[in-house]
């Protein structure tokens, strides 16, 4: 991850939300709109909920042994 770009560049979960990440002179800036940011965060929230459910299920399985 490119630390100098910070969270606004890479977003949550380390995903690159910008296009044109090809190298010097070929970088196309594209910033997310408010609506796009909200959609990405909602999707990320669902991913976290799914992960939490899987972890809770695994804990349940381990306790049952």
Secondary structure, 3 states (H helix, E strand, C coil): CCHHHHHHHHCHHHCCCCCCCCCCCCCCCCCCCHHHHHHHHHHHHHHHHHHHHHHHHHHHHHHHC
